[in-house]
Amino acid sequence: MAADGTPQPPHRSVDRHESFPQREERVLERWREHDVFAESVRRREGAPPWVFYEGPPTANGRPGAHHVLARVFKDIFPRYKTMQGHLVERKGGWDCHGLAVEIAVEQQLGFTAKSDIERYGIAEFNAKCRESVFTYLEDWNRLTERIGYWVDIEDPYRTLDNDYVESVWWALKRLWDKELLYEGNKVVPYCARDGTALSSHEVAQGYKDVDDPSVYVRLQVTEGNAVIEPGDELLVWTTTPWTLVSNAAVAVDPDLTYVRVRSGDEVLVVAEAAVDRLLGGEGTELVSSFTGAELADVRYAAPFPFIASEAYGPRGHTVLLADFVSAEDGTGIVHTAVAFGEDDFRLGREYGLTVVNPVRLDGTYDERIGPYAGRWVKDADDDLVEDLRSRGRLFRAERHHHSYPHCWRCGTPLLYYAKPSWYVATSRLRDRLLAANEDVTWHPPHIKHGRFGKWLENNVDWAISRERYWGTPLPVWRNGAGETVCIGSFAELEELSGVALTDPHRPYVDDVEIPSPTGGEPLR
């Protein structure tokens, strides 16, 4: 109300010709002048806290429009909770570690492989990473203010700082004490270019539609039984011809019906449900039918001669029974390469097959694969198909359009690859996670039992280790005798090793040894 008693509108009228960006600038100037964000926090001192830590961006790249959208959501809820009377301090942060930083530095240095980093020097490479992570800090700070995002950037947490690294060690030690942190030899999605495994979340970000070879291969029976004869041809299908060089076995469903079908001069063995799709009705003769269980232990000749049956153990190049086989796609007989598929690996372990992996960590074949040694496996697909054709092993070759996972950072096709990695046993907490999800109010509601709920139902153990350089080191020391210790703080490490660690990154942490409690070799 004015001095003369005239009612006034609650807000100043807006000139419809006014520039909205200019108006926003005036609002921002007022916020700066009166320190409005800090004042909003001060006025809630002593109120119940509502804790907010920003999921941190990486400042080695410029912000984009997608960051504006994400920060709108990050801003809405702290403001809402502040208006409800909570103390919301809104801690900002910077993600300073990881492949995003490493790849940017590799590009800057002209590197194309991990071996380039080793030659350059880990200490020197990590120093470059440290220098690079705040390249665009001022761009980020300007964006933060310009879009009206209220967050504490004066005292942010930074993942490269020692206290942050130590907090991660503390959390990992808690998991270790609860037997939720373990090393497992499993098939993992692996990027050969970056030389590291990826988590399931990372894999989900990199699917691309591609055309891959789709091949049907004859595997000649060498030792038959009551239902199948030597010389019959088991017909298998795969879209990864590069794995055929390490075929260890084939799998059938024990309850499916399989048939021997005469087609011209050969007798093919396939699932009954696949006959019409694969062979058509004309020119074929049904010879006999039987269950998959009756095919167990039949022996066959490998599609390639590079790895002998004996290398896989007594069950090498035999028919095995499995619960994951179907006749909806393919032939109902599944090519099994123990080192290159989750189902394959599990089946191999069940039957005692030895894991034979002829692919190096850089994604090339090793010397066991003869003329293909040194070649990137995906590049060898077409030549392997022609090799099969020249020896009469190829039944059919097509192109298969499907979605295939690629590294979300560098775009390299991923390999499913048997190797040791460290895991958090999240699958053991599945029931608790699902129960907790029931107490969450989701917006939009369908996410609760849809995308997020399904993810919880099907969650697998979280692969956390990365075979890289610029990141938080895994605080596990061990020796060849199996003595192992997980460290939860720098003080604990100093107590056990006598070393006061000033920089927990590689290569400095690699040099720290802990004496064996039994007098054996030191733990590293």
C-alpha positions as CSV (number, residue, x, y, z in Angstrom):
1,M,0.0,0.0,0.0
2,A,1.3,3.4,-0.9
3,A,1.8,6.2,1.6
4,D,-1.5,7.8,0.6
5,G,-3.3,4.5,1.2
6,T,-3.6,3.5,-2.5
7,P,-3.4,-0.3,-2.9
8,Q,-0.4,-1.5,-4.8
9,P,0.1,-4.7,-6.8
10,P,2.2,-7.3,-5.0
11,H,4.8,-7.2,-7.9
12,R,6.1,-4.6,-10.2
13,S,4.4,-4.7,-13.6
14,V,6.4,-6.2,-16.4
15,D,7.0,-4.3,-19.6
16,R,5.8,-6.6,-22.3
17,H,8.6,-5.3,-24.6
18,E,11.2,-6.1,-22.0
19,S,14.1,-8.5,-22.8
20,F,13.7,-11.5,-20.6
21,P,17.5,-12.2,-20.6
22,Q,18.0,-8.6,-19.3
23,R,15.4,-9.1,-16.6
24,E,17.1,-12.3,-15.6
25,E,20.4,-10.5,-15.3
26,R,18.8,-7.9,-13.0
27,V,17.5,-10.8,-10.8
28,L,20.9,-12.3,-10.7
29,E,22.5,-9.0,-9.8
30,R,20.0,-8.6,-6.9
31,W,20.9,-12.2,-5.7
32,R,24.6,-11.3,-5.8
33,E,24.1,-8.0,-4.0
34,H,22.1,-9.5,-1.2
35,D,23.9,-12.9,-1.1
36,V,20.4,-14.4,-1.4
37,F,21.5,-18.1,-1.7
38,A,23.7,-17.9,1.4
39,E,21.0,-16.0,3.3
40,S,18.4,-18.7,2.4
41,V,20.7,-21.2,4.1
42,R,21.5,-19.0,7.1
43,R,17.8,-18.5,7.8
44,R,17.4,-22.2,8.2
45,E,20.2,-22.7,10.7
46,G,19.0,-25.2,13.4
47,A,16.2,-26.6,11.2
48,P,16.0,-30.3,10.3
49,P,18.6,-31.0,7.6
50,W,17.7,-32.3,4.1
51,V,21.1,-33.4,2.7
52,F,22.0,-32.8,-0.9
53,Y,25.3,-33.6,-2.6
54,E,25.4,-32.9,-6.3
55,G,26.1,-35.8,-8.5
56,P,29.3,-34.2,-9.8
57,P,30.0,-33.2,-13.4
58,T,33.5,-33.4,-14.9
59,A,35.0,-30.0,-15.7
60,N,37.5,-31.2,-18.3
61,G,34.8,-30.6,-20.9
62,R,32.5,-27.6,-21.6
63,P,28.9,-27.7,-20.2
64,G,26.1,-28.3,-22.7
65,A,22.3,-27.9,-22.9
66,H,21.8,-31.3,-21.4
67,H,23.5,-30.1,-18.2
68,V,21.0,-27.3,-17.9
69,L,18.1,-29.8,-17.9
70,A,19.8,-32.0,-15.3
71,R,20.6,-29.0,-13.1
72,V,17.0,-27.8,-13.2
73,F,15.9,-31.1,-11.6
74,K,18.8,-30.8,-9.1
75,D,17.6,-27.2,-8.2
76,I,13.9,-27.9,-7.8
77,F,14.0,-30.2,-4.9
78,P,16.5,-28.3,-2.6
79,R,14.4,-25.2,-3.1
80,Y,11.2,-27.1,-2.4
81,K,12.7,-28.6,0.8
82,T,14.0,-25.2,1.9
83,M,10.5,-23.7,1.5
84,Q,9.2,-26.6,3.7
85,G,11.5,-25.4,6.4
86,H,14.6,-27.7,6.0
87,L,18.2,-26.7,6.2
88,V,19.6,-27.6,2.7
89,E,23.3,-26.7,2.3
90,R,23.6,-28.1,-1.2
91,K,27.1,-29.4,-1.6
92,G,28.6,-29.0,-5.1
93,G,31.2,-31.4,-6.4
94,W,33.6,-32.2,-9.2
95,D,34.2,-35.6,-10.7
96,C,37.9,-35.6,-11.4
97,H,38.7,-39.3,-12.1
98,G,37.9,-41.9,-14.6
99,L,38.0,-42.8,-18.3
100,A,36.5,-39.5,-19.5
101,V,39.5,-37.7,-18.1
102,E,42.0,-40.3,-19.3
103,I,40.7,-40.4,-22.9
104,A,40.8,-36.6,-23.2
105,V,44.4,-36.6,-22.1
106,E,45.2,-39.6,-24.4
107,Q,43.8,-37.6,-27.3
108,Q,45.8,-34.6,-26.3
109,L,49.0,-36.7,-26.3
110,G,48.1,-38.6,-29.5
111,F,47.8,-42.0,-27.7
112,T,45.8,-44.9,-29.1
113,A,46.4,-47.7,-26.5
114,K,47.2,-48.3,-22.9
115,S,50.7,-49.3,-23.8
116,D,51.3,-45.7,-24.9
117,I,50.6,-44.6,-21.3
118,E,52.9,-47.2,-19.9
119,R,55.7,-46.0,-22.1
120,Y,55.0,-42.3,-21.3
121,G,55.0,-43.0,-17.6
122,I,52.1,-43.4,-15.2
123,A,53.2,-40.6,-12.9
124,E,53.6,-38.2,-15.9
125,F,50.2,-39.3,-17.4
126,N,48.4,-38.8,-14.1
127,A,49.9,-35.4,-13.6
128,K,48.5,-34.4,-17.0
129,C,45.1,-35.8,-15.9
130,R,45.2,-33.7,-12.7
131,E,46.1,-30.6,-14.7
132,S,43.2,-31.2,-17.1
133,V,40.3,-31.7,-14.8
134,F,39.5,-28.1,-14.2
135,T,40.1,-26.7,-17.7
136,Y,36.6,-25.4,-18.0
137,L,35.9,-24.6,-14.4
138,E,35.0,-21.0,-15.1
139,D,32.6,-22.0,-17.9
140,W,30.8,-24.2,-15.4
141,N,30.7,-21.5,-12.7
142,R,29.3,-19.0,-15.2
143,L,26.6,-21.5,-16.3
144,T,25.8,-22.3,-12.7
145,E,25.1,-18.7,-11.9
146,R,23.4,-17.8,-15.2
147,I,20.7,-20.5,-14.9
148,G,20.0,-19.6,-11.3
149,Y,21.2,-22.9,-9.9
150,W,21.9,-22.6,-6.2
151,V,24.7,-24.9,-5.0
152,D,27.8,-24.4,-2.9
153,I,30.7,-24.1,-5.4
154,E,32.9,-22.2,-3.0
155,D,33.8,-25.4,-1.0
156,P,33.0,-28.3,-3.3
157,Y,34.0,-31.9,-2.8
158,R,36.5,-33.1,-5.4
159,T,37.0,-36.8,-6.1
160,L,40.8,-36.4,-6.6
161,D,41.3,-35.0,-3.1
162,N,42.9,-37.2,-0.5
163,D,40.0,-36.9,2.0
164,Y,37.5,-38.0,-0.7
165,V,39.7,-41.0,-1.8
166,E,40.0,-42.0,1.9
167,S,36.2,-41.8,2.3
168,V,35.9,-44.3,-0.6
169,W,38.4,-46.6,1.1
170,W,36.4,-46.4,4.3
171,A,33.2,-47.4,2.4
172,L,35.0,-50.3,0.7
173,K,36.4,-51.5,4.0
174,R,32.8,-51.6,5.4
175,L,31.8,-53.7,2.4
176,W,34.8,-56.0,2.9
177,D,34.0,-56.5,6.6
178,K,30.4,-57.5,5.6
179,E,31.8,-59.9,3.0
180,L,30.2,-57.9,0.2
181,L,33.4,-57.1,-1.7
182,Y,35.1,-59.9,-3.6
183,E,37.2,-60.7,-6.6
184,G,35.6,-63.1,-9.1
185,N,36.7,-64.6,-12.3
186,K,33.6,-64.0,-14.5
187,V,32.8,-63.1,-18.1
188,V,32.6,-59.3,-18.1
189,P,31.8,-56.7,-20.8
190,Y,35.3,-55.5,-21.7
191,C,36.7,-52.7,-23.8
192,A,39.9,-53.8,-25.5
193,R,40.8,-50.3,-26.6
194,D,40.6,-48.9,-23.0
195,G,41.7,-52.1,-21.5
196,T,39.1,-52.3,-18.8
197,A,35.8,-54.0,-17.8
198,L,32.6,-52.0,-17.7
199,S,29.7,-52.1,-15.3
200,S,26.2,-53.1,-16.4
201,H,25.2,-49.4,-16.1
202,E,28.0,-48.3,-18.5
203,V,27.1,-51.1,-21.0
204,A,23.5,-49.8,-21.1
205,Q,24.7,-46.4,-22.4
206,G,26.5,-47.8,-25.5
207,Y,24.3,-50.0,-27.5
208,K,24.4,-49.4,-31.3
209,D,22.5,-51.1,-34.1
210,V,24.9,-53.0,-36.3
211,D,25.1,-55.6,-39.0
212,D,27.2,-58.6,-38.0
213,P,27.8,-61.9,-39.8
214,S,25.2,-64.6,-39.0
215,V,26.6,-68.0,-39.8
216,Y,25.3,-71.6,-39.6
217,V,28.2,-74.1,-39.2
218,R,28.4,-77.8,-39.7
219,L,30.1,-79.7,-36.9
220,Q,30.8,-83.3,-37.9
221,V,30.1,-86.0,-35.3
222,T,33.1,-88.2,-34.6
223,E,31.7,-90.4,-31.9
224,G,28.0,-91.2,-32.0
225,N,25.6,-93.1,-29.8
226,A,22.2,-94.9,-30.1
227,V,20.5,-92.0,-31.8
228,I,23.2,-90.3,-33.9
229,E,26.0,-91.6,-36.2
230,P,29.6,-90.6,-36.9
231,G,29.5,-88.4,-40.0
232,D,26.2,-86.7,-39.1
233,E,26.5,-82.9,-38.9
234,L,25.4,-80.9,-35.9
235,L,24.2,-77.5,-37.1
236,V,25.0,-74.5,-34.9
237,W,24.4,-70.8,-35.3
238,T,26.4,-67.8,-34.1
239,T,26.7,-64.0,-34.8
240,T,30.2,-63.9,-33.4
241,P,32.3,-66.0,-35.8
242,W,35.5,-64.8,-34.1
243,T,34.6,-66.9,-31.0
244,L,34.4,-70.1,-33.1
245,V,38.2,-70.5,-32.9
246,S,37.7,-71.3,-29.2
247,N,34.6,-73.4,-29.5
248,A,34.7,-75.7,-26.4
249,A,31.4,-77.6,-26.6
250,V,27.8,-77.3,-27.9
251,A,24.7,-77.1,-25.8
252,V,21.2,-78.6,-26.3
253,D,18.0,-78.4,-24.2
254,P,17.4,-81.9,-22.7
255,D,13.7,-81.6,-23.2
256,L,13.5,-80.3,-26.7
257,T,12.9,-82.6,-29.6
258,Y,15.7,-82.9,-32.1
259,V,15.8,-84.6,-35.5
260,R,18.1,-86.2,-38.0
261,V,17.2,-84.8,-41.4
262,R,18.6,-86.0,-44.7
263,S,19.3,-83.2,-47.1
264,G,21.0,-84.3,-50.3
265,D,24.1,-86.3,-49.3
266,E,24.3,-85.1,-45.7
267,V,22.4,-85.8,-42.5
268,L,21.9,-82.7,-40.4
269,V,20.9,-82.6,-36.7
270,V,18.8,-79.6,-35.6
271,A,15.8,-78.9,-33.3
272,E,12.6,-80.1,-34.8
273,A,11.0,-76.7,-34.4
274,A,13.8,-75.2,-36.6
275,V,13.6,-77.6,-39.6
276,D,11.1,-75.7,-41.7
277,R,12.8,-72.3,-41.1
278,L,16.3,-73.6,-41.9
279,L,15.7,-76.3,-44.5
280,G,12.2,-75.8,-45.9
281,G,10.0,-78.8,-46.8
282,E,11.3,-79.8,-50.2
283,G,14.3,-82.1,-50.7
284,T,14.5,-83.2,-47.1
285,E,13.8,-86.5,-45.4
286,L,13.1,-86.9,-41.7
287,V,15.3,-89.8,-40.6
288,S,14.6,-90.0,-36.8
289,S,13.7,-87.9,-33.8
290,F,14.9,-87.9,-30.1
291,T,15.2,-85.6,-27.1
292,G,18.2,-83.4,-26.4
293,A,19.0,-85.5,-23.4
294,E,19.8,-88.4,-25.8
295,L,22.5,-86.3,-27.5
296,A,24.6,-85.9,-24.3
297,D,28.3,-86.7,-24.6
298,V,28.3,-87.1,-28.4
299,R,31.7,-86.0,-29.7
300,Y,32.3,-83.8,-32.8
301,A,35.2,-82.2,-34.7
302,A,35.9,-78.6,-33.8
303,P,35.1,-75.9,-36.4
304,F,38.8,-74.8,-36.4
305,P,41.9,-76.8,-35.6
306,F,43.8,-74.3,-33.4
307,I,42.9,-75.6,-29.9
308,A,42.7,-79.3,-29.3
309,S,39.8,-80.9,-27.4
310,E,42.1,-82.0,-24.6
311,A,42.9,-78.4,-23.8
312,Y,39.3,-78.1,-22.5
313,G,39.4,-81.3,-20.5
314,P,37.5,-84.6,-20.9
315,R,34.3,-82.9,-22.0
316,G,35.9,-80.8,-24.7
317,H,34.0,-80.8,-28.0
318,T,31.1,-82.8,-26.7
319,V,27.3,-82.1,-26.5
320,L,26.3,-80.7,-23.1
321,L,22.8,-80.2,-21.6
322,A,21.8,-76.7,-20.7
323,D,18.7,-74.7,-19.5
324,F,19.3,-71.6,-21.7
325,V,18.9,-73.2,-25.1
326,S,15.8,-72.5,-27.3
327,A,14.8,-73.2,-30.9
328,E,13.2,-69.7,-31.4
329,D,16.4,-68.5,-33.1
330,G,19.2,-70.4,-34.6
331,T,19.2,-74.2,-34.7
332,G,18.5,-75.3,-31.1
333,I,22.2,-76.3,-30.8
334,V,24.3,-73.6,-29.2
335,H,28.0,-73.0,-29.9
336,T,29.8,-72.6,-26.5
337,A,33.0,-70.7,-26.1
338,V,33.7,-70.8,-22.3
339,A,35.8,-67.6,-22.2
340,F,33.3,-65.4,-24.2
341,G,29.8,-65.6,-22.8
342,E,28.1,-65.6,-19.4
343,D,26.0,-68.7,-20.2
344,D,29.0,-70.4,-21.8
345,F,31.1,-69.7,-18.8
346,R,28.5,-71.0,-16.3
347,L,28.0,-74.1,-18.4
348,G,31.7,-74.7,-18.6
349,R,32.1,-74.4,-14.9
350,E,29.2,-76.9,-14.3
351,Y,30.9,-79.5,-16.6
352,G,34.4,-78.8,-15.5
353,L,35.6,-77.3,-18.8
354,T,39.0,-75.5,-18.7
355,V,38.7,-71.8,-19.6
356,V,40.9,-71.3,-22.7
357,N,41.2,-67.7,-23.8
358,P,43.2,-67.1,-27.0
359,V,42.4,-63.4,-27.1
360,R,44.9,-60.9,-25.6
361,L,43.8,-58.0,-23.5
362,D,44.1,-55.7,-26.5
363,G,41.5,-57.7,-28.4
364,T,43.8,-59.5,-30.8
365,Y,44.3,-63.2,-31.2
366,D,47.4,-64.8,-29.6
367,E,49.9,-67.1,-31.3
368,R,47.7,-70.1,-30.8
369,I,45.4,-69.0,-33.6
370,G,47.9,-69.4,-36.3
371,P,47.4,-67.2,-39.3
372,Y,45.0,-64.9,-37.4
373,A,47.5,-64.2,-34.6
374,G,47.8,-60.4,-33.9
375,R,44.5,-59.5,-35.6
376,W,41.7,-57.6,-33.9
377,V,39.0,-60.3,-33.4
378,K,36.1,-58.4,-34.9
379,D,38.1,-57.7,-38.1
380,A,38.8,-61.4,-38.6
381,D,35.1,-62.3,-38.9
382,D,34.8,-62.3,-42.7
383,D,38.0,-64.2,-43.2
384,L,37.0,-66.8,-40.7
385,V,33.7,-67.3,-42.5
386,E,35.5,-67.8,-45.8
387,D,37.8,-70.3,-44.1
388,L,34.8,-72.3,-43.0
389,R,33.4,-72.1,-46.5
390,S,36.6,-73.3,-48.1
391,R,36.6,-76.4,-45.9
392,G,32.9,-77.3,-46.4
393,R,32.0,-76.3,-42.8
394,L,29.8,-73.4,-43.7
395,F,26.1,-74.2,-44.1
396,R,24.8,-70.6,-44.6
397,A,26.1,-67.1,-44.1
398,E,23.9,-64.0,-43.8
399,R,24.0,-60.5,-42.2
400,H,22.2,-60.1,-38.9
401,H,20.9,-56.6,-37.9
402,H,20.9,-56.3,-34.1
403,S,21.8,-54.1,-31.2
404,Y,25.3,-54.7,-29.9
405,P,27.0,-53.0,-26.9
406,H,29.9,-50.6,-27.6
407,C,32.1,-48.7,-25.1
408,W,30.2,-45.5,-24.3
409,R,33.4,-43.6,-24.1
410,C,35.4,-44.6,-27.2
411,G,32.9,-46.5,-29.3
412,T,34.8,-49.8,-29.5
413,P,32.6,-52.9,-29.8
414,L,32.7,-54.6,-26.4
415,L,33.9,-58.2,-25.9
416,Y,32.3,-60.5,-23.4
417,Y,35.5,-61.7,-21.8
418,A,36.5,-64.0,-19.0
419,K,38.8,-62.2,-16.6
420,P,39.2,-61.4,-12.9
421,S,37.4,-58.3,-11.6
422,W,36.3,-57.0,-8.2
423,Y,32.6,-56.9,-7.4
424,V,30.2,-55.6,-4.8
425,A,27.7,-58.4,-4.1
426,T,24.5,-56.3,-4.7
427,S,22.6,-59.4,-5.7
428,R,22.7,-60.6,-2.1
429,L,20.8,-57.4,-1.1
430,R,18.1,-57.8,-3.9
431,D,15.2,-58.4,-1.5
432,R,16.1,-55.5,0.8
433,L,16.5,-53.2,-2.3
434,L,13.1,-54.2,-3.6
435,A,11.5,-53.7,-0.2
436,A,13.0,-50.3,0.1
437,N,11.8,-49.3,-3.4
438,E,8.2,-49.9,-2.2
439,D,8.6,-47.0,0.3
440,V,9.7,-44.6,-2.5
441,T,7.2,-42.2,-4.1
442,W,8.2,-42.2,-7.7
443,H,7.3,-39.5,-10.3
444,P,6.2,-40.6,-12.8
445,P,4.7,-43.6,-10.9
446,H,5.4,-46.2,-13.6
447,I,9.1,-46.0,-13.0
448,K,8.7,-47.7,-9.6
449,H,7.8,-51.1,-10.9
450,G,8.9,-50.4,-14.5
451,R,12.4,-49.4,-15.5
452,F,13.8,-49.0,-12.0
453,G,11.9,-51.9,-10.4
454,K,12.9,-54.3,-13.2
455,W,16.5,-53.2,-12.9
456,L,16.4,-54.0,-9.2
457,E,14.8,-57.4,-9.8
458,N,17.5,-58.3,-12.3
459,N,20.4,-56.6,-10.7
460,V,23.8,-58.4,-11.0
461,D,26.8,-57.9,-8.8
462,W,28.4,-54.5,-9.4
463,A,31.8,-54.7,-11.2
464,I,33.7,-51.8,-9.6
465,S,37.4,-52.4,-10.7
466,R,38.9,-50.7,-13.7
467,E,42.3,-51.7,-15.0
468,R,43.3,-48.1,-15.5
469,Y,45.5,-45.3,-14.0
470,W,43.7,-42.1,-13.0
471,G,41.2,-43.1,-10.3
472,T,40.7,-44.1,-6.7
473,P,42.9,-47.2,-6.1
474,L,41.3,-50.3,-4.7
475,P,42.6,-50.6,-1.2
476,V,43.4,-54.3,-1.2
477,W,46.9,-55.6,-0.5
478,R,47.8,-59.3,-0.9
479,N,50.6,-61.7,-1.7
480,G,51.0,-65.0,-3.5
481,A,50.2,-67.0,-0.4
482,G,46.7,-65.6,-0.3
483,E,47.2,-63.3,2.7
484,T,44.9,-60.3,2.0
485,V,44.1,-57.1,3.8
486,C,41.6,-54.3,2.9
487,I,42.6,-50.9,4.1
488,G,40.0,-48.4,5.4
489,S,42.1,-45.3,6.0
490,F,45.5,-43.7,5.4
491,A,46.3,-44.0,9.1
492,E,45.7,-47.8,9.0
493,L,47.9,-48.1,5.9
494,E,50.7,-46.2,7.7
495,E,50.3,-48.3,10.8
496,L,50.7,-51.5,8.7
497,S,53.3,-50.4,6.2
498,G,55.2,-47.6,7.9
499,V,54.5,-45.4,4.9
500,A,52.8,-42.0,5.3
501,L,51.1,-41.7,1.9
502,T,50.8,-38.2,0.6
503,D,49.4,-39.0,-2.8
504,P,47.1,-42.1,-2.9
505,H,47.1,-42.3,-6.7
506,R,49.2,-44.5,-8.9
507,P,52.1,-45.0,-9.2
508,Y,52.9,-43.9,-5.6
509,V,50.4,-46.3,-4.0
510,D,51.8,-49.1,-6.1
511,D,55.1,-48.8,-4.2
512,V,53.6,-49.3,-0.7
513,E,54.2,-52.8,0.7
514,I,52.8,-54.3,3.9
515,P,54.9,-56.9,5.7
516,S,53.4,-60.3,5.8
517,P,52.0,-61.2,9.3
518,T,53.6,-64.7,8.9
519,G,57.0,-63.5,7.7
520,G,56.3,-64.4,4.0
521,E,56.5,-62.2,1.0
522,P,55.1,-58.7,1.4
523,L,51.6,-57.8,0.5
524,R,51.3,-55.4,-2.5
